[in-house]
Amino acid sequence: MPQSASTPPVCRDCDGFATATITTGLRTANGTRETLPVHCPACRGLGRSVPAGLVRAGK
């Protein structure tokens, strides 16, 4: 009997793209752009929604 694969629900705020890299506009000493990773505040960079029972307040 085939088993159904359970996929975790995708975060509705970031659609699964939980981390973005933003350039700061500055350059490093070797000439490359300085970047900063930013995580989705709703899923905290996981890309999937977390059940409310597992979320700690203030974390």
ZIKAVEN-V844358 format. One line per field, one symbol per residue. ss: DSSP state (H for helix, E for strand, - for the rest). psi: psi as a letter, one per 30 degrees, with the letter a starting at -180 (. if undefined). A space follows every 50 residues. Layout:
ss=???
psi=???
This chain:
ss=---------E--------EEEEEEEEE-----EEEEEEE--------E-- -HHH-----
psi=kkkkkkkkkkkfefhfifkkkkkfflklegflkklkkklkfeghgeflkk kfffkkkg.
